[in-house]
Amino acid sequence: MGYANSWDFDVRGEYDSAEDLIKAIVKATYLFDFKVDEFVFTDGAIQTSDLVDEESIKADKHDIELWKKGEKTLYSATMWLPLECVSDKHKMTEDEAEEFGFGM
C-alpha cells in the first residue's frame, strides 16, 4: 500500500464536541468536502475514506457513475488522523473519552 498524498496540519484547541473538532479538521485541510457524519472515532484516532479522482478531489455522483461503467478511474482515499488529548486544565471524563474514541 502506498501513499499518494500526505500533509500536516494543526488544529490545537479546545473543542466542546467531536463534531466541533471534525469541523476544525475539515476547515484546516481544505482538501475534502467530508460531512461530519462521515468520520468515525476509534482507538484515539479519526478515520474516514471516500472515492477521489487523480487530484484527490472527492468524486461526485457523476464521477461514480462513470467509474461504475469503467469509464473513469477513481481511488480510495483513506484518512487516519491520530488524536492526542493534552490538557493540564481539564481531565477528560469517561463520556468525553468515549465520544472522542479514547479507551479509559
N, C-alpha and C positions, 0 to 999 in steps of 0.2 A: 504494500500500500504506500502510495506517495502523497506528498502534499503539494498542491498546485499553488496555493496562496497562503500566506501566513502574515499576521500583523499583531502588533502590541497596542493596547490602549489602556487608559487608566480611568476607572470610574470610582475612585475612592470617595467615600462619603457616607452619610447616614441615610438609611432607607427605611421607611416605615413598613414596607411590604415587599414581597418578592416581585410583585408587579412593578413597583417603582424602580427597583434595581434593573429589571429587564428593560424598561423604557429607557433608562440611562445608557444601558449597553447598546441598544438599537440606535440611539441618537449618536453615541460616540463612534460607532463603526461606519455609518453612512453607506454600508455595502449591501445590506439585505433589508428587504421590506417584510420582516417577520412580524407576526402578531404575537401578543403576549401569550396567548394560549398555545402557541407552537413551541414553547420552551418547556423543558422538564427539569426539575431539580432532583438530582440523585447523587449520592456519595460525595457531597460537598462540591458539586460542580453543576453547571447549567449545560444542558445538551439540547441540540436541535439539528435537524437536517432538512434538506429540500433539494429539488431539482434546479440546476442552474445551467446557463449556457457557457460557452468558452471564455466569456468575460466575467464569469462569476455573478451574472445578473440572474435573479430569480426568474424561473420560467413562468410565463403566464398560461392561461388556458389554451390559447392558440399554439404556443410552443409545444405544449404537452400533447396536443392532438397530432401535430406534425411528427413528434417523437414516436408516438404510438404507431404511426404509419411507416416508420423507418425513414422519414424524410428530414429529420433533424437529429443532431447529436446533443444529448443533454448529459449532465454529470450529477452525481450525488454529492452535494456539499454537506459535510458534517461539521458542526461546530461543537467543540467541547471546551468549556470555559471553566477552569478551576477557580473556586472561590476561597477566599481567606477572610475569616472574621477576626478583626483586630480591634480591640477596644479596651481601654483602661478605665472607661467611664460606665460601661454597661455590660453586665453579664447576660449572655443570651439565655432566655428561658427555653424550656423543652419545647413549647409550642413554636417559638421562633426557629429553633433548630430544625424542627420537623418541616416548617414552611420552606426553609432555605436548603433542605436536603442534607443537613449535618446530623450524623448519628450522635447520640448522647449516652 
